[in-house]
Amino acid sequence: MSVALNATDISRALTRISHEILERYHGADSVVLMGIPTRGAFLSARIAATMSQIEKFEVSVGTLDITLHRDDLRMRPVRALIPTLAPKGGIEGRDVVLIDDVLFSGRTVRAAFDALGEIGRPRSVQLAVLVDRGHRQLPIRADYVGKNLPTALGETVRVQLSEIDGIDEVLVEPGGGLA
């Protein structure tokens, strides 16, 4: 097991992503950040806090549970649903940035598009991820990437965040299969 990103690297990547989003939208007034639980929700809160600090403007942030939209429900263990929390004012006509920890096959993002459609019709949707590890199965790419991390298909990328795990780091583990 090797550490691909430490706490400083993660902080730097999230700050860069925050600046890139603000540059793309010329500020934060039209932007809504929607984190994909579990770790994407914490990352979206961190990015929103950084953007708010830069802009002196409260950035809208919410969470988007994709569980019931996944195409692999039968292959995964049962887990509790995490409620979708749309920010005040919703997403209708806004610029939504979906935020997740790792982009791998693209199936989680596909499910997020379906879940997003149930709560409104945004003006645009973009994707920000802390790690893009490749191996896409669907034609999906991230607009904002903290770190491109080429991996072998059998390796596992594990993101640990202080809010859940007590430490900020990204680990690459040999073997193990899909993350």
N, C-alpha and C positions, 0 to 999 in steps of 0.2 A: 504494500500500500504506500502510495506517495502523495505528498501534499502538492497540489497543483496551484492553489491560491491560498494565501494566508489572510489574516484579518486586514492587514494594510492593503493587500492587493484587492480584496473585495470592496473595501471602502473607496479606494481609488476608482475602481470600475463603476461603482454605483454613482459616484460624483460625475464621472465622465458621461454616463448615460443620462443623468439629470440635465447636464448642460446641452447635450445633443438634442434632447426632447425640446427644451426651451428654445434652442436655435431653430429647430424645424418649424415650430408653431409660433415663433416670434412672441414668446411669453407663455403664460399658463392659463389665461382666461378661458380658452375653449377646450382645454385638456382635462380628460378624466382618466385616472389610472385605475385599472382593474386587475388585482392580483389573483392568480390562480392558486388556491390553497394546495398545500399548506405553506410551503416556503415562499412561493410567489406572493402570497398575501403580506408576509413580513417584508419582503424586498420592496413591494410597492409602497408600503408605509415609509420605509427608509428613503426611497426616491422622492416621494411626496414631501417629506420633511426637508430634504436637501433643496428641492425646487422652491419650496415656500421660503426657505432661508435666503435663497438667491434673489427671488422676485419680490419678497415682502408681500406675498399674496398667497392665501390659503388654496392649495391645490386639492381638487376633488379626488377622492380615492374610495374604492370599494373592493369587494371580493366577488369572485365569480365561481360558484361551485359547478363543476363540469361532470360530476360523478354519473348522473343518469344519462349523459350524452356520450359516454365512452363506448367504443365498439368492442371492448375487451372485458365487459362486466363479468361475464361467465368465467373468465380465466383468472380473476383477481380475488383475493379474500374480501369478505364483506367489511365495509368500513362505514363509520358514521357520516351522514351527510353534513356538510358545512354550509350554513346558509349563505345564499347570495345576498350581498348587501350593496345595493345601488346607492351611490352618493346622493345627497340632497340635490334636487334638480334633475336627477336621472342621467341618461346617456343620449337621449333623443337629440339628434342634430349636433352632437358634440364630437370631438376628436378623441377616440378611445385608444389608449395604449395598454394592451394586455401585457402582463408581466409574469414570467415564470422563472424557475431556477435553472432548469436544464432543457435545452432543445435537442431532441434525439430523433425519433421517427417522424414527428410532426402530428401524431394522432391526438395528443393532448390539446394541441392548438386547434385542430379540426373540431374537436368536441367543444372547445371554448367558443368558436364561431357559432355553433348551434345554440349554446347556452345564452350567448349574448343576444341573439335574435329573439329570444323569449322575453327580454326585458326592455327592448327598444331598438330603434334604428339609428345608429350613430352616423355622423357625416363621413368619418373615416375610421379605419382600424389599423393599428400598427402593433408590432410585437417587439418587446424588449426581453432579453434573457441574460442571466448572469453568465451561463456557459453554453456554447454551441459545440456539441461533440460530434456532429456529422451523422451519417448513416440514415438519412431521410428516407422514408417510405412514401411520403406524400410531397407534392411540390409546394413546400412552405419554407420560407426563410425569415430570419429575424431582421428587423430594421435597426435594432440597437443591440450590440453584443458586448458583454463585459470581457469575455475571453473566448477565442476560438481554441478548442482543445481537441486536437485529433486523437482519436482513441481507436483501439481495436474493438471489433464488434462484441467480443466476449467480455470486455472490461466493464466495470460499473463506475459511474461518476456519482459520488455522494456529496451533497451540499449540506454542511452543518452550519446552523445559525445560532447565535447566542440566545435568541428568544426561546428556542426549543432545546438546543443541544448544549448550551453553555459555552460554546466556542464558535468562532467564525473561521471556516476553512472549507476548501473543496478538495476532496480526496479522490484518487483514481485507484481502484482496486482491481487486481488481475482476476480473470475468470468471472464467474457469476452470471453472465448474460445481461439481460435487459435491465435498464435502470428505470 
